Amino acid sequence: MLLHRVDKIVEVIAVAIFAASTLLICINVINRYFVLGLMRKTSASFEWFTPIYLNIRQGFGSISVTADEVPGLLLV
């Protein structure tokens, strides 16, 4: 009975870690291709879009720094 509960707890933790890793990797992909790709090109073409781009880049940039390292650490 106790081993069954421990097994369920470990299973829940593993699923949560997998979900967190997947979310961080998706955020990193969005940052790389959408923010640093498409939005950068748009802000170069339209000057009014530059402040919007810079704010979004700053927000995603702080998350993206950890998005590279954390999934690897969670996998271990």
C-alpha positions in Angstrom: 0.0 0.0 0.0 2.8 2.4 0.9 4.8 1.5 -2.2 1.7 2.1 -4.3 1.3 5.7 -2.9 5.0 6.4 -3.4 4.7 5.1 -7.0 1.8 7.5 -7.6 3.6 10.4 -6.1 6.7 9.8 -8.3 4.4 9.4 -11.3 2.7 12.8 -10.6 6.1 14.5 -10.2 7.4 13.0 -13.4 4.4 14.2 -15.4 4.7 17.7 -13.9 8.4 17.8 -14.8 7.7 16.7 -18.3 5.0 19.3 -18.7 7.3 22.0 -17.3 10.0 21.0 -19.7 7.7 21.0 -22.7 6.3 24.4 -21.8 9.8 25.9 -21.4 10.9 24.4 -24.8 7.8 25.8 -26.5 8.5 29.3 -25.0 12.0 29.1 -26.3 10.9 28.2 -29.8 8.3 31.0 -29.8 11.0 33.4 -28.7 13.5 32.3 -31.3 11.3 32.1 -34.4 8.4 34.5 -33.7 9.9 37.2 -31.5 13.5 37.3 -32.7 12.6 36.4 -36.3 9.2 37.7 -37.5 8.8 40.5 -35.0 12.3 41.8 -35.5 11.8 42.0 -39.3 8.4 43.7 -38.7 10.0 46.3 -36.3 12.7 47.0 -38.9 10.0 47.8 -41.5 7.6 49.7 -39.2 9.0 52.2 -36.7 5.8 52.3 -34.7 6.2 48.6 -33.9 9.7 48.9 -32.4 8.6 49.7 -28.8 6.1 46.8 -28.8 8.8 44.5 -30.1 11.3 45.6 -27.5 8.9 45.1 -24.6 7.9 41.6 -25.8 11.6 40.7 -26.5 12.5 41.8 -23.0 9.7 39.7 -21.5 10.5 36.5 -23.5 14.2 37.1 -23.2 14.2 36.7 -19.4 12.2 33.5 -19.7 14.2 32.2 -22.6 17.5 32.3 -20.7 16.2 29.7 -18.3 14.3 27.8 -21.0 17.6 26.4 -22.4 19.0 25.1 -19.1 16.0 24.0 -16.9 14.7 21.2 -19.2 18.1 19.6 -19.1 18.3 19.8 -15.4 14.8 18.5 -15.0 15.6 15.6 -17.2 18.5 14.6 -15.0 
